[in-house]
Structure formats: structure tokens, C-alpha cells
């Protein structure tokens, strides 16, 4: 899902940089307003966890693999603004030091995984957690929100590749079906991992119970 350099033309990655910069600037402003001294270290811990977790691949259908995206996980536990900052830092480190995703297209990758996947999953979680009662309903909401985050990021990447059709000569109609099919499956792994981690950190008190219960810094 990390788009490498050379796959997007300047007419696509340049606006993506501007949109991402605006979104991250707003997230930084909101995080400064919402976070207190006790919560700030949790951002570092979550960033480190997501960075490490993204290095571990899990098999998909025996012929492909996926890894944790972490957008829904961070958004549910720490709120969407902090989650956007966390994903941006992780994606920037991966691009600069590990060549996982390009430098020129970093704005597009941030937009896909650090902005749209975060906001989409958080809004889905907030809505679903209100209509699905009880602990089981909350877990279903977490799973579906995490699953959706993967699809949102994959769809955004596909649309950007389609907008850059002249750069790689592959029409979006050929990219979209396999991208969505594989990420439908990858999203299942994302959902299961997210449910397990959210429940674990709730029991250990990492999140203070705020975001898991739909309150606190995410508003």
C-alpha cells in the first residue's frame, strides 16, 4: 500500500502534499489543545508499537501477505488528531530510512494512511459503537472500523494511481479489483489485531479508558 516514487505524476503527488500538510497542521493544533503531560508519552509508545508492528507480515490466502496499518488502533485509543501525527511520523521514518514508500509521494501516503484511513475508521467506530450495544458490539465496531481503514487507504492509493495514468500506463479499472480484493482480506487481519490490542491496552490502563469508551481527547 506504500506507493513508491515514480508511480504518481506531479499533478497528483503535489496536491496530495498540500492536503496532507494542511491536515497534519490542523491535527497538530488540535493535539496541542487536547493532550496533557500524562498523555504525551503515550503517543511515542503508540508510534513505536505501530512502527514495529508494520515490520511483521502475516500471510493472506497463502499467496500474499499484509501488515498492520494501525490507523484505527491509534485513532480509537488516542483520538484522530494524535493518530494522524503518529502515522505521519511512522510513514516518514519508513520512507527516509527504509525506502518503504517514496519521498516524493510521501504526501500521498500520508493522505491515504495517516489522514483518510484515520478519519474514516474513527468516524466508523464512533457511529458503530453507539448502535452496537455491549462489549461484543464494541468489539464488532472496532473490527469493522479497522477493516474499513485498510479499504479506505487502498481505495485512495488506487484513485491516485488512476489519476497518474499517463505516468504508469495502467488504467484504474485494472488496478481497483485486485487492490480491493486483497485488501478486503488484509483488513480481516487488521481488524482482529486491532480488537486484541485495544482490549489488551484497556485492561492494562494504557489509554486510561478514554478513547475506548468514545470520550476524551478524540473529540
C-alpha positions in Angstrom: 0.0 0.0 0.0 3.0 2.3 0.4 3.3 3.9 -3.1 6.9 4.1 -4.3 8.4 7.1 -6.2 7.7 7.1 -9.9 4.2 5.8 -9.7 2.5 9.2 -9.3 2.9 12.2 -11.5 3.5 15.7 -10.1 -0.1 16.7 -10.8 -1.1 14.0 -8.3 1.5 14.0 -5.6 2.0 17.7 -5.3 -1.7 18.4 -4.3 -1.6 15.4 -2.0 1.4 17.0 -0.2 -0.6 20.3 0.2 -3.7 18.5 1.5 -1.7 16.3 3.9 0.3 19.3 5.2 -3.0 21.2 5.9 -4.5 18.1 7.7 -1.4 17.5 9.8 -1.1 21.2 10.7 -4.7 21.1 11.9 -4.0 17.8 13.8 -1.0 19.3 15.5 -3.1 22.3 16.6 -5.9 20.1 17.9 -3.5 17.8 19.7 -1.8 20.7 21.5 -5.2 21.7 22.8 -6.3 18.3 23.8 -3.2 16.5 25.1 -1.9 16.8 28.7 1.5 15.9 30.0 0.3 12.4 31.1 -0.9 11.6 27.6 2.1 12.8 25.5 4.4 9.8 26.3 1.6 7.5 25.0 2.0 9.0 21.5 5.6 7.8 21.5 4.7 4.4 22.7 2.0 4.0 20.1 4.2 5.3 17.3 6.9 2.8 18.3 4.4 -0.1 18.5 2.9 0.7 15.1 6.3 1.1 13.5 7.4 -2.3 14.9 4.1 -4.0 14.0 4.3 -2.8 10.4 7.6 -4.7 10.1 5.8 -8.0 10.8 3.9 -9.5 7.9 1.0 -12.0 8.2 0.0 -14.4 5.4 -3.1 -13.8 3.3 -4.7 -16.7 1.5 -1.4 -18.4 1.3 -0.1 -16.3 -1.7 0.3 -12.8 -0.3 1.0 -11.0 2.9 -0.2 -8.0 4.8 0.9 -6.0 7.9 -0.8 -3.9 10.5 -1.7 -0.4 9.3 -2.5 0.9 12.8 -4.7 3.9 11.7 -7.8 2.6 13.5 -5.8 1.4 16.5 -4.2 4.8 17.1 -7.5 6.7 16.4 -9.6 4.6 18.8 -7.0 4.7 21.7 -5.7 8.3 21.3 -8.1 10.1 19.1 -7.9 11.0 15.3 -5.7 14.1 15.7 -3.0 12.3 17.6 -3.3 9.2 15.4 -2.7 11.3 12.3 0.5 12.7 13.8 1.6 9.2 14.8 1.0 7.7 11.4 2.8 10.6 9.7 5.9 10.1 11.8 5.9 6.4 11.1 5.5 6.8 7.4 8.2 9.5 7.2 10.7 7.3 9.0 9.9 4.3 6.8 10.3 6.4 3.6 13.5 8.2 4.7 15.4 5.3 6.4 13.9 2.1 5.0 12.8 3.2 1.4 9.3 1.8 2.2 7.3 4.3 0.1 8.8 7.2 -1.8 9.9 10.6 -0.7 8.2 12.5 -3.5 5.0 10.6 -2.8 5.2 10.8 1.0 2.3 13.3 1.0 0.1 10.9 -0.9 1.0 8.0 1.5 0.3 10.3 4.5 -3.0 11.3 3.0 -4.1 7.7 2.4 -2.9 6.1 5.6 -2.4 8.9 8.0 -5.4 11.1 7.2 -8.2 9.3 5.3 -7.8 5.9 7.0 -7.6 7.5 10.4 -10.6 9.8 10.0 -12.7 7.1 8.2 -12.0 4.4 10.8 -12.6 6.8 13.7 -15.9 8.1 12.4 -17.0 4.5 11.7 -16.0 3.4 15.2 -17.9 6.3 16.8 -21.0 5.6 14.8 -21.0 1.8 15.2 -20.1 1.9 18.9 -23.3 3.9 19.5 -25.6 1.5 17.7 -24.0 -1.8 18.7 -24.5 -2.4 22.4 -22.3 -4.2 25.0 -18.8 -5.4 24.9 -19.4 -7.7 21.9 -20.9 -4.8 20.0 -17.9 -2.6 20.8 -15.5 -5.3 19.6 -17.5 -5.6 16.3 -17.3 -1.8 16.0 -13.5 -1.9 16.5 -13.1 -4.7 14.0 -15.2 -3.1 11.3 -13.5 0.3 11.8 -10.1 -1.3 11.4 -11.2 -3.3 8.4 -12.6 -0.2 6.8 -9.3 1.7 7.4 -7.5 -0.7 5.1 -10.1 -0.4 2.4 -10.1 3.4 2.6 -6.3 3.6 2.3 -6.3 1.0 -0.6 -9.0 2.9 -2.4 -7.2 6.2 -2.1 -4.0 4.7 -3.4 -5.8 3.2 -6.4 -7.5 6.5 -7.2 -4.2 8.3 -7.1 -2.6 5.7 -9.4 -5.6 6.2 -11.7 -5.1 10.0 -11.7 -1.5 9.3 -12.7 -2.5 7.0 -15.6 -0.1 8.7 -18.0 2.8 8.1 -15.6 2.5 4.3 -15.5 0.1 3.4 -18.3 -2.1 1.2 -16.1 -5.8 2.2 -16.0 -7.6 2.3 -12.7 -10.1 -0.3 -13.9 -7.3 -2.8 -13.9 -5.9 -1.8 -10.6 -9.0 -1.4 -8.5 -10.4 -5.0 -8.4 -7.3 -6.8 -7.3 -6.4 -4.0 -4.9 -9.7 -4.2 -3.1 -9.9 -8.0 -3.1 -6.6 -8.4 -1.5 -7.1 -5.6 1.0 -10.6 -7.0 1.9 -8.6 -10.0 3.2 -5.8 -8.0 4.7 -8.4 -5.9 6.5 -9.6 -9.0 8.4 -6.1 -9.4 9.9 -6.1 -5.7 10.7 -9.5 -6.0 12.4 -8.5 -9.0 14.5 -5.2 -7.5 15.6 -6.9 -4.2 16.5 -9.6 -5.8 18.6 -7.0 -7.8 20.5 -4.7 -4.8 21.1 -7.5 -2.4 22.1 -8.8 -4.9 24.7 -5.3 -5.5 26.0 -4.5 -1.9 26.5 -7.9 -1.2 28.1 -7.1 -3.9 30.7 -3.6 -2.6 31.3 -4.8 1.1 31.6 -2.6 2.4 28.7 -5.3 4.5 27.2 -6.9 5.5 30.5 -10.2 4.2 29.1 -10.9 7.5 27.4 -10.9 6.7 23.7 -12.1 3.1 24.1 -15.3 4.4 25.6 -15.7 7.2 23.0 -14.7 10.1 25.2 -11.7 12.3 25.8 -9.0 13.6 23.5 -10.6 12.5 20.3 -13.5 14.9 20.4 
